Amino acid sequence: MSGKQGYSITTWRFRLRCRHPEWLRLTQEFYNQIEKFYYELLLEHEELWSLNSQMTLRELEFLSLPGKEKRTPEVPLPWEKVPPYFRRAAANAGIAAAKSHISRGKNTPGRKAEQLNSAAVFYKGMYRDFSDSEITLKVWNTEGWQWMRCRLYGKKFPPEGQVMSPSVVFENEFLMLHVPVKEPTSDAASVKVRMKEGRNICGLQFTNGDAFAVGSVWDKDGQELAVRFFKGGSEYGHHCRRVLEKIEKSERSLGDMHTGRPNQKYWMHLKHLGEHYAHRVSREIVRFCKEHDVGVIAVPKYDKDYSRYVMGASGDWSPIHLSMRIREYLTYKAWQSGMIAIEVNAKGISSRCGKCGGAVVGVDKMTQECVCENGHRCNRYLNAARNLTKKCRGQFDGKDTDEGKMDEKPVKCPGNVGN
């Protein structure tokens, strides 16, 4: 087994309470003004567009700040006594926004600059006394810079995690602190290395029934080691229908008399339901795979038109629709646990028997059982999971001849590792 080490970065979210929340709002407004200044400055200097972010920042500072020998800058920063770390954080946000605008603007002639409203990032020097229960931030209150102690509410940081620069985020009526945490991973070997070493593979197939997904684990000799149905789909659908009924009832009673964003609490409830079940199922999949020493998790990749049709036909609050979020969470959870989740072209995984390779000749939609030309019977989703596992192994062994190759999905860490 490869001993290559790696890391993952995930965002931890904390509720933040402080004595002067309005100071945080003023700080963000000041941050966005500086961000917009550097955003517009970069757009005006096309010769800097091809530089990397670090070089771009250096050149923009040369244009906007006086030098050591009292050099007059070409475009002076209109604010005085801005803490260097605060200015650099805002400048980096402006550079990222400008480069994004430039890349998208090439395909959209005449595209206007967007409104900037980035969350204020606090680099070292702008915070102190930082733990998982409190932080002291340097904030702007229009009269000057003040240190303000804030309380934090959330889960404890992992003992081996490296805490990075936090940012203050306004989420409706709540104040949140988002903290990137860098953690080492036990195994960062590539997919090819894992396959060469003969690691176990788990193939997943997502369903629209009581099981969110079906998993089948196989070893390098082609023997099935374990099967698991990850249930909860019916429960999730029931909860969603109950909330949707409340929304429909509220809309009928309010008619055209509502103001603002009606039923916001119900829509947020639906959002949180999806997050809860997606985290729960992805955790169960990772735990199951760890129990059976899995190195690679294979998830099906479908044609875009087919995926759009299936998602549209199943509805926004169906178990299969939640599979997109489960995939997203599974990717970074697997990487943190020393596994890699990859996408494998799903063509043909439902039309062949996972036991003998014969053609599937019938499917009972009531029992979800399929039968092949040789008489073998199996759950249709389990059959697809088995074929996906075989196909994943066959693509590396050079035995798969179907169109479309496997895509190694890049690791993303968009979720809260504490979930």
Buried (B, 14 or more C-beta within 10 A) or exposed (E): EBEEEBBBBBBBBBEBEBEEBEBBBBBBEBBBEBBBBBBBBBBEBEEBEEBEEEEBBEBBBEBBBEEEEEEEEEBEBEEEEBBEBBBBBBBBBBBBBBBEBBEEBEEEEEEEEEEBEBBBBBBEEBBEEBEBEBBBBBBBBEEEBEEBEBEBEBEEBBEEBEBBBBBBBBEEEEBBBBBBBBBBBEBBBEBEBBBEEEBBBBBBBBBBBBBBBBBBBBBEEEEBBBBBBBBBBEEBBEBBEEBBEBBEEBEEEEEEEEEEEBBEEBBEBBEEBBBEBBBBBBBBBBEBBEEBEBBBBBBBBBEEEEBEEBBEEBEEBBBBBBBEBBBBBBBBBBBBBBBBBBBBBBBBBBBBBBBEEBEBEEBEEEEBBBBBEEEBBBBBBBBBBBBBBBBBBBBBEEEBEEEBEBEBBEBBBEBBBBB
